[in-house]
Amino acid sequence: MAKRFLIEIANENDEAGLRRIARDNYMDGNIRLSVQREPNFFRSLEVEGRLVQVCLGRDLRNKKVIGFAVRAIREMFVNGFIRDIGYLSNLRLEEAYRGGTLIYRAYRFLKELHRDGRTPLYVTSILQDNQYALKIITSGRAGIPPYKDYGGYTTYVVGLKKKRGNLPGNLELRKGTEDMIDDIISFLHEEGKKKQFYPLYRERDLLNTTGILRGLHMYDLIVALKRGKIVGVIGLWDQTAVKQDVVSGYSTLMRIIKPLWNIYAPLRDLPSLPVRDTRLNFFFAAMNLVKDNNRVIFHALIERLREEGRERRLSYMVLGLHSRDTLNGVMKRYPSYKFRSRIFLVHWEDGEQLYDSLDDRIPYLEVAAL
């Protein structure tokens, strides 16, 4: 019997099929979002790592792309040291092909890729409403590596209209400039190593318009200074030129409450629920890092970033924090729509030692690269 399905590494010839899968398949939940990657699928993935591999599924009967998943590897701070860490993301499979063995075959393919020795450990995030993905990872099927629960992650969707606090008198906020780059990089390294899995950013990342900070420019950074020393950095990252979040639909419950929500939301500076197939007009609060996790500095940066978003006629801000991060206390000041996820650490036998060695630093995931 001829083989029907093929799993392989995607190339540029598959680009249109990959964009179609991204466009037509949404992340399940009360608000169903499709993360579209127009106009070029591969360019949109640059932000996920220095090495990015797209595992593609193809139906050989009609030569159709039917799904994909992404393995990315980037440098991060782990226990205060720089390590190559993997990120698994973007699992998409056309509904007609679900329920078979394709997913499990894909994991066997992933294990073969893992033999390159580039990383012992992977991070992944799964929306709590995504029952399809959660069912797969807890199935216990042969070939699926252990998924170790690493806590909750909240993505805050925050409006921009109402100011919520004043700048402390001893704090200065500036936009980033190239003459500040050495000090910015030093600060990101000094404070970043205090968190678990904070990405390693280098000077070239901030100066290039492509790569892991594609679309983020020096002038998109807000830098907090106290007595001339950098004490905080945050970035306004608008990725709509390469990646777009589109509302593909709503659960039955959300369809019922949507009219009432859209009356209530503007009164509280909350995002309204748009009509289906609407592209969301937002930016990511990225690279957020403050000295000693200081809440006062973080609040000042958030307020200045929201002001910048208003000036650029964006509608709202998206910011993510791990459940153990004390900066969640600042976000309680802001009415927000919240997406809840679970973070998992994934490894085969060669990653168990690193997993067991992880200390209790607060985890960080770059929301703009999820």
VOKEFI-603780 format. One record per residue (C-alpha): x, y, z; residue in one letter. Coordinates in steps of 0.001 Angstrom, whole numbers, plus 500000, padded with zeros to 6 digits. Example, Ala and Ser with C-alpha at 12.3 -4.5 7.8 and 13.67 -1.06 7.14 Angstrom:
<nuros>
512300495500507800a
513670498940507140s
</nuros>
This chain:
<nuros>
500000500000500000m
501375503394498994a
502208505794501780k
499551508522502018r
501158511107504306f
504595512707504400l
506142514689507249i
509168516747506320e
510890520097506777i
509083522821504850a
510831525027502308n
509996528196500406e
507972526230497843n
505489525382500616d
505029529001501668e
501560529568500172a
500207526323501648g
501563527201505085l
499933530634504976r
496630528975504048r
496796526636507030i
497571529561509345a
494707531547507862r
492076528807507948d
492827527148511299n
492167528964514542y
493209528496518156m
490192527148519997d
488683528977522965g
485938531445523827n
487514533832521323i
488767531904518303r
491865533514516881l
493734532685513724s
497315533910513663v
497849534796510035q
501298535240508567r
500959537545505615e
502637538289503298p
505412535733503967n
505184532810506360f
508907532318506914f
509682535995507533r
507102536036510331s
508901533197512129l
512227535009512436e
511189536369515847v
510925532860517299e
514590531883517174g
517937531911515430r
517181528413514138l
513588527785513035v
512345524540511500q
508810524095510201v
507614520470510370c
505115520111507561l
502463517448506965g
501427516675503395r
498679514500501927d
500425512715499053l
497147511905497279r
496512515527496455n
499953517002497381k
498153519302499812k
499752520882502898v
497507519773505782i
499331521000508870g
502528522187510474f
504349522748513749a
507432524823514560v
510636523956516372r
512683527055517182a
515936527414519114i
517267530580520660r
519711531669523336e
518197532263526768m
519355532766530320f
518956529532532297v
520016529576535963n
521890532769535085g
523882531258532217f
523352531401528461i
521929528196526988r
520320527193523697d
516694526412524522i
513974525189522191g
510446526466521744y
507658524292520309l
504732526181518856s
502161526737516137n
500658523255516028l
498052523459513267r
496261520572511582l
493229520694509310e
490197519359511136e
489495516647508571a
492841515024509416y
492523515058513191r
491846511915515154g
494338509711513337g
497997509020513966t
499473512029512173l
500197513969515364i
502043511039516910y
504044510492513736r
504936514184513858a
506358513709517364y
508529510862516099r
509767513191513377f
510454515861515993l
512509513406518019k
514650512764514942e
515238516514514601l
516113516634518286h
519024514289517638r
520963517263516255d
521898518023519877g
521130521735519572r
519173521840522836t
518251519514525706p
515040521321526695l
511989522942525137y
509419525434526354v
505863525554525064t
502633527351525968s
499091526080525474i
495897528047525987l
493838526531528787q
490824526515526467d
492702524521523826n
491350521109524762q
492584519543521521y
496241520293522281a
495956519476525991l
494387516124525162k
497288515247522878i
500056516017525365i
498344514111528183t
497401511107526044s
500401509052527107g
500805507835523537r
504161506412522562a
506502508971521060g
505218511995522968i
507921513276525349p
507066514284528924p
505306517645529243y
506141519057532693k
503725521721533924d
505699524913534615y
502898527129535848g
500356529537534466g
500829532426532084y
498447535353531677t
498225537419528505t
496664540779529319y
494796542721526636v
494701546313527900v
493011549418526520g
494901552653525941l
492397555437526503k
492576556238530204k
495729557288531999k
496259555319535218r
499062556884537223g
501707559578537267n
505435559390536629l
507537559230539827p
509553562428540303g
512930560678540447n
512424558705537220l
513230559805533669e
511746558077530627l
513340558323527183r
512940556700523807k
515805554446522860g
518595555831520692t
521646554173519160e
524041555992521482d
522330554176524401m
522693550710522930i
525693549525524951d
524017550502528218d
520718548943527134i
522354545633526237i
524329545586529499s
521122546194531447f
519217543472529580l
521982540978530347h
522417542005533988e
518716541863534830e
517727539225532277g
519875536562533925k
517829537011537096k
514853535491535271k
514450531996533908q
514386531789530096f
514799535522529444y
516004535796525808p
519565536838525090l
519538540015522996y
522658541313521327r
523534544681519816e
522950543412516272r
519408542336517199d
518476545890518135l
520159547432515101l
518853545012512456n
515358545296511005t
515187541502510550t
515900538545512825g
514578537839516324i
513538541484516823l
512152541897513306r
510111545082513111g
511274546458516475l
513432549585516259h
515499551492518778m
512890554256518862y
510265551665519846d
512016551172523194l
511092553128526304i
514028553362528694v
513663554282532371a
516605556036534037l
517273556966537644k
520250559239538338r
521422558583534786g
521427554767535164k
519071552494533259i
516564550828535595v
513978549557533114g
513318548810529448v
510153547985527534i
509355547928523821g
506358548716521640l
506398545909519081w
503903546173516252d
504183542981514194q
501197543519511904t
503510543921508889a
504345540189509107v
501806538604511480k
498135539362512097q
495705538119514743d
492218537766513271v
489008536896515135v
487674533764513426s
484629533354515653g
483288532957519175y
482041530192521416s
478278529990522009t
478687531678525390l
480682534569523938m
478164535091521138r
475447535454523772i
477302537965525954i
479006539861523109k
476329542614522750p
476340543345526495l
480138543202526650w
480455545765523871n
478264548184525836i
480240547646529020y
483776547500527580a
484220551159526488p
483162552332529945l
486030550365531484r
488613550966528732d
488419547304527763l
488727545923524223p
485424545422522446s
484650542111520755l
484820542770517006p
482848541180514220v
484172537981512722r
487204538183510393d
488381541457511949t
492133542011512191r
493088543193515665l
494860546545515969n
497317546094518831f
500962546020519836f
502996543768522096f
504668545083525231a
507973543305524630a
511357542832526334m
509836544148529571n
512491544192532254l
512937546377535337v
515651546432537964k
514844544058540824d
511338543600539396n
510417547035540783n
506677547618540411r
506864551428540465v
509286551473537527i
507223548867535660f
504038550888536125h
505737554035534818a
506976552164531729l
503523550703531062i
501923554141531243e
504466555652528857r
504067552713526486l
500269553094526475r
500709556790525681e
502962555890522752e
500361553402521535g
497675556079521603r
499884558416519599e
500304555705516934r
496521555157516785r
496738551584518022l
493780550219519960s
495284548200522785y
498352546596524286m
499128542889524779v
501448541933527639l
502259538525529120g
503513537482532562l
504125534177534280h
501863533523537267s
504865533700539623r
505922537145538440d
505316539812541086t
504696542340538299l
501219540829537961n
500381543060540907g
500785546122538679v
498469544682536029m
495643544505538575k
495339548275538151r
494277547817534553y
490929546476533376p
491861543809530858s
490708540818528895y
492836537870529950k
493941534793528030f
495100532020530371r
497753529532529278s
499791526748530817r
503539526647530344i
505181523261529870f
508800522184529750l
509397519321527336v
512365517002527152h
513578513561526221w
516097511604528322e
518987513964527553d
517145516946529040g
516199515498532405e
519353516702534155q
518870520316533033l
515194520218533945y
515996518928537443d
518648521642537903s
516318524606537289l
516242527001540223d
513358529168541416d
513974532294539289r
510808533845537914i
510128532466534418p
509885534868531499y
508358534206528089l
508467536814525335e
504777537227524485v
505624538690521080a
507434535478520095a
504828532953521278l
</nuros>
